[in-house]
């Protein structure tokens, strides 16, 4: 895939020139699933905070920006992907509503807590565990979100995961609100 298109908002139609072959064949959120994410949480996010904790290509956070989310935070632990997102945001002329972090996910949550950030939506798309089993990584990161208090009151955590994963109905202070399946990919929402 040589480019990802922003599907709605002020930057609709703009292309993010992410070529996953240059980034270790990173899994990319398909356009259909990306559209479903924003159908679930709301087409327009004016004034809503959005955290893309495992940003990868940055397309989900950029889609949130295009739809009016503010502030938007991107965290990507891989330095090459982080630099790609930073460059893409500069090319799109976006700098003022963005927090950029290049940290492991838990460290990013700690730093965001220390900076008094709380987000209305937190999107999680860590590397898939493609097995029919409970994925502890999801539970651990959701617990840390609760521990650090970075989800605003009434906010939602959206997890993109392998459809066969077993997802707990309750993790820490959060309960599953919905699960939508799109073939081998599912979206689970906690609130």
C-alpha positions in Angstrom: 0.0 0.0 0.0 1.6 3.3 -1.0 -0.9 5.8 0.3 -3.7 6.1 2.8 -6.6 8.5 2.1 -8.3 10.7 4.7 -12.0 9.9 4.2 -13.8 12.9 5.8 -13.5 16.3 7.3 -11.4 19.3 6.5 -8.6 17.2 5.0 -10.9 14.8 3.1 -9.1 13.3 0.1 -5.6 14.1 1.3 -3.1 11.2 1.0 -0.8 10.0 3.7 2.1 8.5 1.7 2.7 5.5 4.0 4.2 2.5 2.3 4.1 -0.3 4.7 6.8 -2.2 2.8 9.2 0.4 4.1 8.1 -0.1 7.7 8.5 -3.8 8.3 5.1 -4.6 6.5 3.2 -2.9 9.3 -0.5 -3.9 9.5 -2.6 -1.0 8.3 -6.2 -0.3 9.4 -8.3 -0.9 6.2 -10.4 2.0 5.0 -13.6 0.1 5.7 -12.6 -0.4 9.4 -11.3 3.2 9.7 -14.8 4.4 8.5 -16.4 2.1 11.0 -14.4 3.5 13.9 -15.6 7.0 13.2 -19.2 5.8 12.5 -19.1 4.2 16.0 -17.7 7.2 17.9 -19.1 10.0 15.8 -18.4 11.5 12.4 -17.5 14.8 13.9 -15.2 15.2 16.9 -15.1 19.0 17.4 -13.4 19.8 20.7 -13.0 16.1 21.6 -9.6 14.9 22.7 -8.2 11.9 20.8 -5.2 9.7 21.6 -3.8 7.3 19.1 -1.6 5.2 21.4 0.0 2.9 18.8 -0.1 5.3 15.9 1.8 3.3 13.3 1.2 5.3 10.1 -0.7 8.0 12.0 -3.8 7.7 9.8 -6.3 7.2 12.6 -5.1 10.3 14.5 -5.0 12.3 11.3 -8.5 11.2 10.5 -9.5 12.4 14.0 -7.8 15.8 13.3 -9.6 16.1 10.0 -12.9 15.6 11.8 -12.2 18.4 14.3 -10.7 16.5 17.3 -8.6 18.8 19.5 -6.2 18.0 21.1 -4.9 14.9 19.3 -1.9 12.9 20.6 0.1 10.4 18.6 2.4 7.9 20.3 4.6 5.6 18.2 7.4 3.7 19.8 9.2 2.9 16.5 11.4 5.9 15.6 11.1 5.5 11.8 7.3 5.5 12.0 7.3 8.4 14.5 9.4 10.5 12.2 7.1 9.6 9.3 4.1 10.8 11.3 5.9 14.0 12.3 6.8 14.7 8.7 3.3 13.9 7.4 1.7 16.3 9.9 4.2 19.1 8.9 3.3 18.4 5.2 -0.4 18.8 6.1 0.4 22.0 7.9 -0.6 20.7 11.3 1.3 21.4 14.4 -0.7 23.3 17.0 -3.2 20.7 18.2 -0.9 17.8 18.3 1.2 16.1 21.0 3.8 13.8 19.6 5.4 11.0 21.7 8.0 8.3 20.8 7.6 6.0 23.8 6.4 2.6 24.9 2.7 2.8 25.5 2.8 2.7 29.3 5.5 5.4 29.4 3.4 7.5 27.0 0.3 7.2 29.4 2.5 8.2 32.3 3.8 11.3 30.5 0.3 12.3 29.3 -0.9 12.0 32.9 2.0 14.1 34.1 1.0 16.8 31.5 -2.7 16.6 32.8 -4.1 15.3 29.5 -7.4 13.4 29.4 -8.9 12.2 26.2 -12.5 11.6 25.1 -11.3 8.7 22.8 -8.3 6.5 23.1 -7.6 4.3 20.1 -5.5 1.1 20.6 -4.1 -0.9 17.7 -1.0 -2.7 19.1 0.6 -5.5 17.0 -2.0 -8.2 16.7 -1.8 -11.5 18.6 -3.4 -13.7 15.9 -4.6 -16.4 18.3 -7.9 -17.5 19.8 -7.0 -16.5 23.3 -7.2 -13.8 25.9 -4.7 -11.1 25.1 -3.2 -9.8 28.3 -1.6 -6.8 26.6 -5.0 -5.3 26.0 -6.1 -5.8 29.6 -2.8 -4.4 30.9 -2.9 -1.3 28.8 -6.6 -0.7 29.7 -5.8 -1.0 33.4 -3.0 1.5 33.0 -5.3 3.9 31.2 -7.5 3.7 34.3 -4.6 4.0 36.7 -3.2 7.1 35.0 -6.6 8.7 34.5 -6.1 9.7 30.9 -9.6 8.8 29.7 -12.0 11.7 30.3 -15.3 11.1 32.1 -17.7 9.5 29.7 -14.9 8.7 27.3 -14.3 5.5 25.3 -11.4 3.2 24.6 -11.5 1.6 21.1 -9.4 -1.5 20.5 -8.7 -2.8 17.0 -7.8 -6.5 17.3 -7.9 -10.0 15.7 -11.5 -11.2 15.6 -10.7 -14.5 17.3 -9.1 -12.8 20.4 -11.1 -13.4 23.6 -12.0 -9.9 25.0 -13.0 -9.6 28.7 -16.4 -7.9 29.4 -14.8 -5.9 32.2 -11.3 -4.6 32.7 -10.5 -2.3 35.6 -13.1 0.4 35.8 -14.3 -0.2 32.2 -16.9 -2.4 30.7 -17.4 -3.5 27.1 -20.0 -1.5 25.3 -19.9 -3.0 21.8 -17.9 -5.4 19.6 -18.1 -5.1 15.8 -16.5 -7.7 13.5 -15.1 -7.0 10.0 -13.8 -10.3 8.9 -10.5 -11.0 10.7 -10.5 -7.6 12.4 -12.8 -6.5 15.2 -13.4 -3.2 17.1 -14.2 -3.4 20.8 -15.3 -0.3 22.7 -14.9 0.1 26.4 -16.4 2.9 28.5 
